[in-house]
Amino acid sequence: MPVIDMTSKELIRAIDHYINSRRNLEWPISTAQAVSAIRYELPECTLSDKELADIVASSAIQKHRNIAFDLQS
């Protein structure tokens, strides 16, 4: 498992902000768009795209949001 260079709080805050900013509850949270947005906000994140998408999906599920697993390998 890679080491996260920034604090976990920063990562969770960025993920939560992304999910909460998607106000239309009928539309799913796109893992591809989430990873892109989080990479823009936290370019120092050393997690792989897959690992980041998994964390986004987990957070979205906890918030009872639909998810689009659209991240390309």
Backbone as numpy.savetxt, mean C-alpha at the origin, in Angstrom:
# Nx Ny Nz CAx CAy CAz Cx Cy Cz
13.68 -11.65 4.86 12.83 -10.47 4.86 13.72 -9.24 4.86
13.52 -8.30 3.91 14.35 -7.11 3.86 14.12 -6.19 5.06
15.10 -5.41 5.36 14.99 -4.43 6.43 14.32 -3.18 5.87
13.40 -2.62 6.63 12.74 -1.39 6.23 13.59 -0.23 6.75
14.11 0.60 5.86 14.99 1.70 6.26 14.25 2.80 7.01
13.04 3.10 6.59 12.29 4.12 7.29 11.54 3.45 8.44
10.97 4.22 9.32 10.27 3.62 10.44 8.99 2.95 9.95
8.58 1.94 10.67 7.34 1.24 10.33 6.16 2.20 10.40
6.21 3.14 11.33 5.11 4.10 11.46 4.94 4.93 10.19
6.05 5.32 9.59 5.98 6.10 8.35 5.31 5.30 7.24
5.68 4.04 7.14 5.12 3.18 6.10 3.62 2.97 6.33
3.25 2.62 7.55 1.84 2.39 7.87 1.04 3.67 7.66
1.60 4.80 8.05 0.92 6.09 7.87 0.69 6.35 6.38
1.68 6.09 5.55 1.54 6.31 4.10 0.49 5.38 3.50
0.49 4.13 3.92 -0.49 3.16 3.42 -1.90 3.56 3.86
-2.05 3.88 5.14 -3.37 4.29 5.65 -3.86 5.54 4.93
-2.97 6.48 4.71 -3.36 7.71 4.02 -3.83 7.40 2.60
-3.12 6.52 1.91 -3.52 6.17 0.55 -4.91 5.53 0.55
-5.12 4.56 1.43 -6.41 3.86 1.47 -7.53 4.83 1.84
-7.31 5.64 2.86 -8.34 6.58 3.32 -8.62 7.67 2.29
-7.67 7.97 1.42 -7.89 9.00 0.41 -8.76 8.50 -0.74
-8.94 7.22 -0.84 -9.81 6.64 -1.86 -11.22 6.60 -1.29
-11.97 7.67 -1.52 -13.26 7.87 -0.85 -14.41 7.03 -1.42
-14.32 6.69 -2.69 -15.40 5.92 -3.31 -15.28 4.47 -2.86
-16.14 4.07 -1.94 -16.06 2.73 -1.36 -16.44 1.63 -2.35
-17.10 2.00 -3.44 -17.49 0.99 -4.42 -16.31 0.55 -5.29
-15.32 1.42 -5.44 -14.16 1.09 -6.26 -13.12 0.38 -5.41
-12.49 -0.65 -5.96 -11.46 -1.36 -5.18 -10.17 -0.55 -5.08
-9.40 -0.87 -4.06 -8.07 -0.30 -3.89 -7.14 -1.05 -4.84
-6.50 -0.34 -5.73 -5.57 -0.94 -6.69 -4.22 -1.12 -6.03
-3.73 -2.35 -5.98 -2.41 -2.58 -5.39 -1.32 -1.93 -6.24
-1.49 -1.93 -7.55 -0.48 -1.32 -8.43 -0.41 0.19 -8.21
-1.55 0.85 -8.14 -1.56 2.29 -7.91 -1.07 2.63 -6.51
-1.43 1.81 -5.54 -0.98 2.04 -4.16 0.54 1.94 -4.07
1.11 0.91 -4.67 2.57 0.74 -4.64 3.25 1.94 -5.30
2.73 2.38 -6.43 3.30 3.52 -7.14 3.25 4.78 -6.27
2.11 5.03 -5.65 1.96 6.22 -4.81 2.86 6.17 -3.58
2.96 5.01 -2.98 3.79 4.86 -1.78 5.27 4.98 -2.14
5.67 4.44 -3.27 7.06 4.58 -3.72 7.39 6.06 -3.97
6.42 6.81 -4.47 6.63 8.24 -4.70 6.83 8.96 -3.37
6.01 8.61 -2.37 6.08 9.25 -1.06 7.29 8.78 -0.25
7.63 7.51 -0.38 8.71 6.92 0.41 9.71 6.21 -0.51
10.48 6.97 -1.27 11.41 6.34 -2.22 12.49 5.50 -1.54
12.72 5.70 -0.26 13.74 4.94 0.46 13.25 3.57 0.93
11.99 3.24 0.66 11.44 1.95 1.07 12.15 0.82 0.31
12.67 -0.15 1.06 13.43 -1.25 0.45 12.60 -2.51 0.26
11.34 -2.46 0.62 10.48 -3.63 0.40 10.26 -3.83 -1.10
10.07 -5.08 -1.49 9.74 -5.35 -2.89 8.32 -4.87 -3.17
7.98 -4.71 -4.44 6.62 -4.31 -4.80 5.61 -5.31 -4.27
5.92 -6.59 -4.37 5.01 -7.65 -3.88 4.79 -7.52 -2.38
5.87 -7.31 -1.63 5.74 -7.17 -0.18 4.92 -5.94 0.18
5.15 -4.86 -0.52 4.41 -3.63 -0.28 2.93 -3.83 -0.63
2.66 -4.48 -1.74 1.27 -4.75 -2.15 0.57 -5.64 -1.13
1.27 -6.60 -0.56 0.68 -7.47 0.46 0.30 -6.68 1.70
1.15 -5.73 2.10 0.83 -4.90 3.27 -0.36 -4.00 2.97
-0.40 -3.44 1.77 -1.54 -2.61 1.36 -2.82 -3.44 1.40
-2.78 -4.64 0.84 -3.96 -5.50 0.81 -4.42 -5.84 2.23
-3.49 -6.16 3.10 -3.83 -6.48 4.48 -4.50 -5.29 5.17
-3.96 -4.12 4.96 -4.53 -2.92 5.56 -5.92 -2.62 4.99
-6.08 -2.79 3.68 -7.37 -2.55 3.05 -8.42 -3.54 3.56
-8.03 -4.78 3.75 -8.95 -5.79 4.27 -9.40 -5.41 5.68
-8.46 -4.96 6.51 -8.81 -4.54 7.87 -9.80 -3.39 7.86
-9.77 -2.58 6.80 -10.68 -1.44 6.69 -11.95 -1.80 5.89
-12.12 -3.10 5.61 -13.29 -3.61 4.88 -13.42 -2.99 3.49
-12.29 -2.83 2.80 -12.29 -2.29 1.46 -12.06 -3.40 0.45
-12.59 -3.23 -0.75 -12.33 -4.16 -1.84 -10.93 -3.89 -2.39
-10.33 -4.93 -2.95 -8.96 -4.82 -3.43 -8.88 -5.34 -4.86
-8.13 -4.62 -5.70 -7.80 -5.10 -7.04 -6.34 -5.53 -6.99
-6.10 -6.82 -7.09 -4.74 -7.35 -7.10 -4.20 -7.23 -8.53
-3.85 -6.01 -8.90 -3.47 -5.73 -10.29 -1.98 -5.42 -10.46
-1.19 -5.70 -9.47 0.26 -5.48 -9.57 0.85 -6.53 -10.50
1.56 -6.07 -11.53 2.19 -7.00 -12.47 3.50 -7.50 -11.89
3.77 -8.77 -12.08 5.01 -9.36 -11.55 6.22 -8.92 -12.32
